[in-house]
Amino acid sequence: MSTASTKRSASTAPTIPTAADREPVILWGRRTAFGRRGGALSRVTADRLLAPVLSAVVADLGLDPVGIDDVIIGNATGGGGNLARLALLEAGVPLSVPGLTVDRQCGSGLEAIVLACRLVAAGAGSLYLAGGVESCSTAPLRAHRLSSAPGAPDFFDRVRFAPDSVGDPDMGVAAENVAAHFGIGRERQDAFAARSHRLAVAAADAGAFEPEIVGIAGNDASGAPVTNDQGPRSTLDAALLRRFPPAFRPGGTVTAGNSCADADGAVVVVVTSRARARELVASGALQTGTGGTGVLAFVDAVVAGIDPNVLGAGGGQAAGSLLARTGIPAADLALVEVVEAFAAQVLASLDVIDVAEDRANRQGGALALGHPFGASGALVVLRLLAQARTEAVDGAHALAMVSIAGGLGLAALFRWEGTPVSAPV
């Protein structure tokens, strides 16, 4: 090769992004309303819940979908295959965009977002749509083939998460174990559940959820879109909750009232690099319908294992490890969001990291909204983003965490930045 050609190659070589340019940030997100299992969205399959949300996110930011590196979606009760790919094609995303479906049960949506952040940080791509979806109403039936009667189905309600030698309790029984182990009484659980409904109703009344909800045609014969969450109840107070009997153990403290309801819904966020965020800010995309130009910068995440018999404390264990590793004191967290499968496990996880319950889930949570398993972990990130836009200051830290079937916990830490074109805080 001649000297001249060598010089030409050097002058046209692409610039290698710096680590700061590759820093992952979350720009924006959308979701469906959450419908009760058997409720307003009960005839809508998971792929058809997800596809309109993907389309809305692309339209919101004026994204060229050809530039999407991957669509990563969490799902817990699907029938296999690749739900993310199916939904993105239904959404009209180009054939060149792949899709990945991940399953970490109730942590699937958060895991999908963390994975997208890791890929951006590694330089594998710069623009991902990530989140989760669940249609508890249309989830396929599950069955084993019986060896004693070939071809005959042996139906089961849930998969195994741990061997009997370790312990594999049902979720409600595990919540009872957590309540007993951590000394979380019935009154405290009921009060937290009532608070979740009260805050979710107040947030909805204030219009806090309107910018993020994509209307989905539900079961109404008129085809009217479902735009309001079905779960929150303004009449559910502590006095009413005291009337609920124990649901999982005689004499126990966990009831239907302080447990979540299964739900149908989808959540998607945009995960991109700091450099790509600058381009979007320069184009004005972030000012269209998003309420501002701020981002949640990804700091770190930890997944942890815990005894499956007290799996509800897994989120707290993961969060404790994460805060220790990053050197961020729990007292310095501006925002905390926890997936509310059971009041007992939320309270246990908060106690583990010494965060007062009134600092968490300030717009309610799954106890009120319902729990579409694969989507709930993504919803807590969307809640952090929405709240940070209205109340956080630059450099404030926000924590998302979830306890997961089988004795797992996942926690992710973010930093709010009101001006994403700047250098890292």
C-alpha positions in Angstrom: 0.0 0.0 0.0 1.3 3.4 -0.9 2.0 6.2 1.6 -0.8 8.3 0.0 -3.4 5.6 0.3 -2.3 4.9 3.9 -2.9 8.6 4.7 -6.3 8.6 3.0 -7.4 5.6 5.0 -6.3 7.1 8.3 -8.1 10.4 7.5 -11.4 8.6 6.8 -11.2 6.1 9.6 -14.2 6.2 11.9 -13.9 7.8 15.3 -13.9 5.3 18.1 -16.4 6.3 20.7 -15.1 7.0 24.2 -16.4 5.3 27.3 -18.3 8.5 28.1 -19.9 8.6 24.6 -21.0 5.0 25.1 -22.6 5.6 28.6 -26.1 4.2 28.5 -29.0 6.5 29.0 -32.8 6.1 29.1 -34.6 8.7 27.1 -38.3 8.0 27.1 -40.9 5.2 27.4 -44.5 4.3 26.9 -46.9 1.6 28.1 -50.3 0.3 27.8 -52.8 0.7 30.6 -52.8 -2.3 32.8 -55.9 -4.5 32.7 -56.9 -7.0 35.2 -56.6 -10.6 34.3 -59.9 -11.5 32.6 -60.6 -7.8 32.3 -60.6 -5.1 29.6 -57.6 -6.4 27.7 -58.2 -10.1 28.3 -58.6 -10.9 24.6 -55.4 -9.1 23.5 -52.4 -11.4 23.1 -49.0 -10.4 24.4 -47.6 -9.6 20.9 -50.6 -7.3 20.2 -50.2 -5.6 23.5 -46.6 -4.9 22.8 -46.7 -3.9 19.1 -48.6 -0.6 19.5 -46.2 0.5 22.3 -43.2 -0.1 20.1 -44.8 1.9 17.4 -45.6 4.8 19.7 -42.1 5.0 21.1 -40.6 5.1 17.6 -43.1 7.8 16.6 -42.6 9.9 19.7 -39.0 10.4 19.1 -39.1 10.4 15.3 -36.7 7.5 15.3 -35.6 5.9 12.1 -36.4 2.3 12.9 -33.7 1.0 10.6 -31.2 2.3 13.2 -32.6 0.2 16.0 -29.9 -2.3 17.0 -32.3 -4.7 18.8 -35.6 -5.0 20.6 -35.2 -6.8 23.9 -38.3 -7.7 25.8 -39.0 -9.6 29.0 -41.8 -12.1 29.2 -42.5 -14.8 31.9 -45.5 -16.9 30.9 -45.3 -17.1 27.1 -45.3 -20.2 25.0 -41.8 -20.0 23.7 -40.6 -18.7 20.4 -39.4 -15.1 20.2 -42.2 -12.7 21.2 -40.0 -9.6 20.8 -39.4 -10.4 17.1 -43.1 -11.2 16.5 -44.2 -8.0 18.0 -41.7 -5.7 16.3 -42.7 -7.1 12.9 -46.4 -6.5 13.8 -45.4 -3.0 14.7 -43.9 -2.5 11.2 -40.3 -2.3 12.3 -38.0 -3.2 9.4 -37.1 -6.8 8.8 -33.4 -6.0 9.4 -34.1 -5.3 13.1 -33.7 -8.5 15.3 -35.5 -9.2 18.5 -34.7 -11.0 21.8 -37.0 -12.3 24.5 -35.6 -12.8 28.0 -37.1 -14.6 31.0 -36.1 -13.8 34.5 -39.7 -14.1 35.7 -40.9 -11.0 37.6 -37.5 -9.4 36.9 -37.7 -9.9 33.1 -38.6 -6.4 32.1 -35.9 -4.9 34.3 -33.4 -7.5 33.1 -34.2 -6.6 29.5 -33.4 -2.9 30.2 -30.2 -3.7 32.1 -29.1 -6.0 29.2 -29.7 -3.2 26.7 -27.6 -0.8 28.9 -24.8 -3.3 29.1 -24.8 -3.7 25.3 -24.6 0.1 24.8 -21.8 0.3 27.4 -19.9 -2.4 25.6 -20.2 -0.7 22.3 -22.3 -3.5 20.7 -24.9 -1.0 19.7 -26.3 2.5 20.4 -30.0 2.3 20.2 -32.3 -0.4 21.8 -36.0 -0.7 22.6 -36.3 -2.6 25.8 -39.0 -3.5 28.3 -41.5 -6.2 29.0 -45.0 -7.6 28.3 -47.4 -10.1 29.8 -50.9 -11.2 29.0 -51.8 -13.2 32.0 -55.3 -13.6 30.4 -54.1 -15.3 27.2 -51.0 -17.1 28.5 -50.8 -20.6 27.1 -51.8 -23.6 29.2 -48.8 -25.7 30.3 -48.6 -29.4 30.5 -46.1 -32.3 30.7 -46.4 -35.4 28.6 -47.3 -38.4 30.8 -44.9 -41.3 30.4 -47.7 -43.6 31.7 -50.0 -42.5 29.0 -48.1 -41.2 25.9 -49.6 -38.0 24.5 -51.8 -37.4 27.5 -51.3 -33.9 29.1 -50.5 -33.4 32.7 -51.4 -29.7 33.2 -49.6 -27.6 35.8 -50.1 -24.0 37.0 -46.4 -22.9 37.3 -43.0 -24.2 36.5 -40.5 -25.3 39.2 -37.9 -22.8 40.4 -36.0 -24.8 42.9 -35.7 -28.5 43.9 -37.6 -29.9 46.9 -34.4 -30.3 48.8 -34.0 -26.5 48.8 -37.6 -25.5 48.9 -39.9 -24.2 46.2 -42.9 -22.5 47.8 -45.7 -20.9 46.0 -45.4 -17.1 45.8 -48.0 -16.5 48.5 -46.5 -18.9 50.9 -43.1 -17.4 50.3 -44.6 -14.0 51.1 -45.9 -15.4 54.4 -42.3 -16.8 55.1 -40.9 -13.3 54.5 -43.5 -11.6 56.7 -42.7 -14.0 59.5 -38.9 -14.0 59.1 -38.7 -10.2 59.0 -41.4 -9.5 61.5 -43.7 -7.6 59.1 -47.2 -7.7 60.6 -50.6 -7.6 59.0 -51.3 -4.0 59.9 -48.2 -2.7 58.2 -48.9 -4.7 55.1 -52.4 -3.5 54.8 -51.4 0.1 55.4 -48.8 -0.2 52.6 -51.4 -1.7 50.2 -53.9 1.1 51.0 -51.2 3.6 50.4 -50.4 2.1 46.9 -54.0 2.4 45.8 -54.3 5.9 47.3 -51.2 7.2 45.5 -52.0 5.5 42.2 -55.5 7.0 42.2 -54.0 10.4 43.0 -51.4 10.1 40.2 -54.0 9.1 37.7 -56.3 12.0 38.8 -53.4 14.4 38.4 -52.8 13.1 34.8 -49.4 11.7 35.7 -49.9 8.6 33.6 -51.5 10.1 30.5 -48.3 11.0 28.6 -47.1 7.4 28.8 -50.2 5.4 28.1 -50.9 4.0 24.6 -54.5 3.3 24.0 -55.2 -0.3 23.1 -58.5 -1.6 21.7 -59.9 -4.0 24.3 -63.0 -6.1 24.7 -65.5 -3.3 24.3 -67.7 -3.9 21.3 -67.2 -0.3 20.2 -63.5 -0.8 19.8 -62.8 2.1 22.3 -59.2 2.1 23.4 -58.4 1.2 27.0 -56.5 4.2 28.4 -56.9 3.8 32.2 -55.4 1.3 34.5 -58.1 -1.0 35.9 -56.6 -1.8 39.2 -56.5 1.3 41.5 -59.5 1.5 43.8 -60.2 4.8 45.6 -62.4 2.9 48.2 -59.7 0.5 49.3 -58.6 1.7 52.7 -57.1 0.1 55.8 -60.5 -0.6 57.3 -61.7 -2.5 54.3 -58.4 -4.4 54.0 -58.8 -5.6 57.6 -61.8 -7.6 56.4 -59.8 -9.8 54.0 -59.0 -13.3 55.3 -55.5 -14.9 55.1 -55.2 -16.2 51.5 -52.2 -18.6 51.8 -51.8 -19.9 55.3 -54.3 -20.3 58.2 -53.7 -17.5 60.7 -51.3 -15.8 58.2 -50.9 -12.1 57.4 -50.9 -12.2 53.6 -54.3 -11.6 52.0 -55.7 -10.9 48.6 -55.9 -7.2 49.6 -52.1 -6.8 50.4 -51.1 -8.9 47.4 -51.0 -7.9 43.7 -53.5 -9.0 41.1 -52.3 -10.6 37.9 -52.6 -8.2 35.0 -52.1 -7.7 31.2 -49.8 -4.9 29.9 -46.7 -3.8 28.1 -43.9 -1.3 28.8 -41.1 -0.1 26.5 -38.2 2.3 27.0 -35.6 3.7 24.7 -32.0 2.8 25.8 -29.3 4.6 23.9 -25.8 6.0 24.2 -24.8 9.4 25.4 -23.5 10.3 21.9 -26.8 9.2 20.3 -28.7 11.1 22.9 -26.8 14.3 21.8 -27.9 13.7 18.2 -31.6 13.3 19.3 -31.4 16.4 21.4 -29.9 18.4 18.5 -32.7 17.2 16.2 -35.3 18.3 18.7 -36.8 14.8 19.1 -36.7 14.8 22.8 -38.9 17.8 23.1 -41.8 16.2 21.3 -44.2 14.8 23.8 -41.6 13.8 26.4 -41.9 16.8 28.7 -38.2 17.7 28.6 -34.8 16.6 27.6 -33.6 14.8 30.7 -32.3 11.2 30.8 -31.7 8.5 33.4 -28.0 7.5 33.0 -27.4 3.9 33.8 -24.9 3.5 36.7 -24.8 -0.3 37.5 -26.9 -3.3 38.3 -26.6 -6.4 40.5 -28.5 -9.7 40.4 -28.3 -11.8 43.6 -29.4 -15.2 44.8 -31.2 -15.8 48.1 -33.0 -18.7 49.8 -36.1 -19.4 47.7 -38.1 -19.8 50.9 -37.8 -16.1 51.6 -37.4 -15.0 47.9 -39.3 -11.7 48.6 -36.2 -10.2 50.2 -34.1 -10.8 47.1 -34.6 -7.3 45.8 -33.3 -5.9 49.0 -30.2 -8.2 48.9 -29.4 -7.2 45.4 -29.9 -3.5 46.1 -27.7 -3.7 49.2 -24.9 -5.2 47.1 -25.4 -2.6 44.4 -25.2 0.3 46.8 -22.1 -1.1 48.5 -20.4 -1.6 45.1 -21.2 1.9 43.8 -20.6 3.6 47.2 -24.0 5.3 47.1 -25.7 5.5 50.6 -29.3 4.5 50.7 -30.0 7.8 52.4 -28.9 9.6 49.3 -31.4 8.0 46.9 -33.8 10.5 45.5 -36.2 8.0 44.1 -36.9 4.3 44.8 -39.2 2.0 42.9 -39.9 -1.6 43.9 -42.1 -4.2 42.2 -45.1 -4.7 44.5 -46.0 -8.3 44.2 -46.7 -8.5 47.9 -46.6 -5.8 50.5 -44.6 -8.1 52.8 -41.8 -8.5 50.3 -41.6 -4.8 49.4 -41.4 -3.9 53.1 -38.8 -6.6 53.7 -36.6 -5.4 50.8 -36.9 -1.8 52.0 -36.0 -2.8 55.5 -32.9 -4.6 54.3 -31.5 -1.4 52.7 -32.9 0.8 55.5 -35.2 2.9 53.3 -38.4 4.1 54.8 -41.5 2.9 53.0 -42.8 6.4 52.5 -39.8 7.1 50.2 -40.7 4.4 47.8 -43.3 4.0 45.0 -44.6 7.5 45.3 -47.2 7.0 42.5 -48.3 3.6 43.7 -47.3 0.2 42.4 -48.4 -3.3 41.4 -50.6 -3.7 44.5 -52.8 -1.1 42.9 -52.0 -1.2 39.2 -51.7 -5.0 38.9 -48.7 -7.2 38.0 -48.1 -8.2 34.4 -45.1 -10.3 35.3 -42.8 -9.6 32.4 -43.6 -5.9 32.3 -43.5 -4.8 35.9 -39.7 -4.6 36.1 -39.8 -2.2 33.2 -42.6 -0.2 34.7 -40.5 0.7 37.8 -37.9 2.2 35.4 -40.6 4.2 33.6 -41.9 5.4 37.0 -38.4 6.6 37.9 -38.0 8.5 34.6 -41.5 10.1 34.9 -40.9 11.2 38.5 -37.3 12.4 37.8 -38.6 14.7 35.0 -40.8 16.6 37.5 -38.9 16.5 40.8 -35.3 15.4 40.6 -32.2 17.5 40.5 -29.1 16.9 38.3 -27.0 14.1 39.8 -29.8 12.6 41.9 -29.7 8.8 42.1 -32.7 6.5 41.5 -33.0 2.8 42.4 -35.2 0.1 40.8 -35.5 -3.3 42.4 -37.5 -6.5 42.2 -37.7 -9.8 44.0 -37.9 -12.8 41.8 -39.3 -16.4 41.9 -36.7 -19.0 42.7 -34.8 -16.9 45.2 -33.4 -14.0 43.1 -33.2 -10.3 43.3 -32.3 -7.7 40.7 -31.5 -4.0 41.3 -30.5 -1.2 39.0 -29.1 2.2 39.8 -29.6 5.3 37.6 -28.5 9.0 37.8 -30.8 11.8 36.6 -29.4 14.3 34.2 -31.6 17.2 33.0 -29.2 18.0 30.2 -28.0 14.8 28.4 -25.8 16.7 25.9 -23.4 17.5 28.8 -20.5 15.5 30.0 -21.2 12.8 32.7 -21.9 14.2 36.2 
